Amino acid sequence: MSTLVLEHECLAQKVVFTESSFVVYLNDGRNISVPIIWFPRLLNGNKPERENYELIGDGEGIHWPDLDEDISVEGILAGRRSGESQESLDKWLKKRIR
């Protein structure tokens, strides 16, 4: 069994949304496209909410304050989807309707 060892830390520099995905631009020159459907809060957010993000930990993660969503660059590189339960998402969606 082999273990992946990163020679340097990959950090997010900016995020851009398309109709069906978001692209994370990394400091090593890569651009990672992620299906927006993988993150239901982003999927249910509007354009201004999605575009209002903050890079956290010098780019180790991305935070959307309006959507209460946090995604790590490590998780994106590993291909991890949102781990939020349907129950939690439903509660969040009900609060948004009010």
Salt bridges, closest charged atoms under 4 A:
ASP28 OD2 - ARG30 NH2 2.79
GLU49 OE1 - ARG96 NH2 2.94
GLU51 OE2 - LYS47 NZ 3.69
ASP68 OD2 - ARG41 NH1 3.57
ASP70 OD1 - HIS63 ND1 2.54
GLU74 OE2 - ARG80 NH2 3.78
GLU84 OE2 - ARG41 NH2 2.66
GLU87 OE2 - LYS91 NZ 3.80
